[in-house]
Amino acid sequence: MKKFMTLFTVSLLVIIILNANTQTDPENPIRIQKLSDRVLVFTQDSPMENIVVALVSKKGLVVVDATGSPYTAALMRKDIEKEFGRNDFAYVINTHHHWDHAWGNQTFSEAVFMGHENCVAQLQPGAVDVSGMVARSKQNLDDLKPRLATLDPDSEETKNLRHRIAYDERRII
């Protein structure tokens, strides 16, 4: 199984690097790459370029990682259903337990969740201080928003700060 996951990950990264057909929608912070009729790759317009993969299998749809917020995961789910014309989510594979890969899990509640046993243990209730992380995100937003007024509206720094604020807001919705 370990060899399969390593091969799968390396193959997926090579495919992503070689493929540049990206779709974007200004109303949606998600970028979609359709690698084939059976594979979608999602990245989000954020400081953390997490990759979420959706695959069509005989048993149903498979999602690899579920991003860092239920809101963003719901946008991805909607895109997956639209692109594949189905909603039979069979599996969610968590590559590891970090919030930015697993906080969107509940969006696919009907699926079977898979991950290393350490991943499963770290995702158990109480293993992560969720309320503390949300409070820190809210404080971060309170600190970042006033900075916008001090910056040149057309600057790259303003653009990056707006992306960061939008990303943090999606995390706590």
N, C-alpha and C positions, 0 to 999 in steps of 0.2 A: 504494500500500500504506500509506503514511504517513497519508493522509487517512482511509482505512478504519479504521486502528487508533485514530486520534484520535476519529472518530465512534463507534466501538465503545466506547471507554473512557467518553466523555461519556454515551452512551446507557445504559451499564451503571450508572454512578453515579446517574443520574436514577432509574432503575428501583429501585435499592437504597434510595434516599432515600424514594421513594414507597411502598415495600412494607414492611409491618411484621409480617408473619406469620412470627415466629421460633419455631423449635422448640428446646428445650433439654433435655438429659439430664444430671442431676447427676453421673453417672459418666463423662461425656465432656465435656471442656472446649471442645468445638466447638459453635458455634451455626449452625443451618442455616436459610436462608430459601429456600423453594421459590417462585421467581418465576413459573414455568410448568411444564408437563410436560417441558420441555426445558432448563430453566435452574435451577441451584442456586447459592447464594452461601453461602460459609462464612466465619465469623469465629471467632476463638478467644478464650477467656477468658484474656487475657494483657495485659501492659503495652503490647504492640505489636499494635494491631488490624489485622493483615494480612487482606486479603480474598483468598480463593481462589474462583474461579468454575469450575463444571463445566457443560459444554454437551453436548447430544446433537446430533450431526451425521449426515449420511448415511454418512460414512466411518468414524464411530466417536465415542467420547467425547473431548472436548477439555477440558483443564484449563489454566486461566490462573493461573500461579504455583503453586508446590508447597509453600509455607510454609517455615518455618525449621527443621524437624526431620523426619527420617524417621519417627519415632514418630507425630507429629501428622499427617503426610501419610498414614500407614497408616490412622489413624482416619478421615480424610476419604475415603480410597479405599473403605473398607468402607461408609461412608454413601452414597457415590456409587453403588456397585454395588447396594446395597439399594434406594435410591430409584429408580434407572433400570432395575433388573432385568437388568443386563448388565455386562460387564467388558472390552469391546473398546476400550481406551484407544488412540486414534490419535495424538493430539498433546498436547504440553505446550508452552505458550507462556510463556516467561519475559519479563516486562516489563522486567526489568533483573537484574543479576548479584548484588545484595546477598543475603547468606546467608539473611535472613528471607523471601526470596521463592524461593530456589532450592535450599536444602539438602534439601528433600524430593523432589527430582527422581528419585532412584534408586528411589523407591517405584513409579514408573510406567516402569520400564526398557524395557518393550515399545513405548512410544510414540516418535514422532519428536519431537525437541525443536527448538523454534524460538525465535529471538530476534535482536535486532540483532547485527551482527558484533562490536561492542564487548562485548556481553553474552557471546557465545560465547568470546571471547578471555579474559575475566575469569573464566570458569568452568573453564578448563583447569587440569589438575593443576599445583600449584605457584604459581598466580596468587594464591591466598589462603592465609594461614598458618592452616590449619584447626586444627592441633594447638595453636597459640598461643591461638586463640579458645576452644577447648574448655578449655584450662588456665585462662584468665581466667574462664570461666563457672564452673568448679569452685571457683576462689578466691572468686568472688562469692558462691556458695552458702555456702561456709565462713564468710564474713563476715556474711551475712544471717541464717542460721539462729539464731545465739545472740541476736540482737535480739528474736526472738519471745518469749523468756522474760521480757524486760524490759517488755513492752507489756501493756496491758489487753486481755484475750482478746476482748472484745466491741467493741473500737475499730475504726474505719474503717482506721486505719493497719495494724492487725494483719491485717485482711481483705486489704488491698492487698499487704502483705508476703507473705502466704500465696500469693496469686495469682502474685506475682513469683517466688517460690521454685519453685512447681509448674511455671511456664513455663520457668525455667532448667533444671530437672531434665529436662523433656521435650527440651530442646535437646541434652543430652549423652547421652541414652539410646542 
